[in-house]
């Protein structure tokens, strides 16, 4: 009236495979959350540096940003160029661990060219 040893072993194997699969899905989800968080922080940093540069509050053209998350340190760089049509191009580049994460580009009319 009970289960045979073979039936118990098959049930345990099926349960083990299901648990391992679920743990893999969970680990992938956590990794995706970490990557999304880093991308969001890079976007916010780029927008902030661009706004500070345009307002004249940021005089440096490169630097480091230490995030609240210990493993996230971003390098930022601002490149400014001028075109012949009195248009200024400002590029903010955000990188992490030597790899470019994002680039924010904006065009604006040069100061005093109204």
Rosetta blueprint (number, residue, H / E / L):
1 X L
2 X L
3 X L
4 X L
5 X H
6 X H
7 X H
8 X H
9 X H
10 X H
11 X H
12 X H
13 X H
14 X H
15 X H
16 X H
17 X H
18 X H
19 X H
20 X H
21 X H
22 X H
23 X H
24 X H
25 X H
26 X H
27 X H
28 X H
29 X H
30 X H
31 X H
32 X H
33 X H
34 X H
35 X H
36 X H
37 X H
38 X H
39 X H
40 X H
41 X H
42 X H
43 X H
44 X H
45 X H
46 X H
47 X H
48 X H
49 X H
50 X H
51 X H
52 X H
53 X H
54 X H
55 X L
56 X L
57 X L
58 X L
59 X L
60 X L
61 X L
62 X E
63 X E
64 X E
65 X E
66 X E
67 X L
68 X L
69 X L
70 X L
71 X L
72 X L
73 X E
74 X E
75 X E
76 X E
77 X E
78 X E
79 X E
80 X E
81 X E
82 X E
83 X L
84 X L
85 X L
86 X L
87 X E
88 X E
89 X E
90 X E
91 X E
92 X E
93 X E
94 X E
95 X E
96 X E
97 X L
98 X L
99 X E
100 X E
101 X E
102 X E
103 X E
104 X E
105 X E
106 X E
107 X E
108 X E
109 X E
110 X L
111 X L
112 X L
113 X L
114 X L
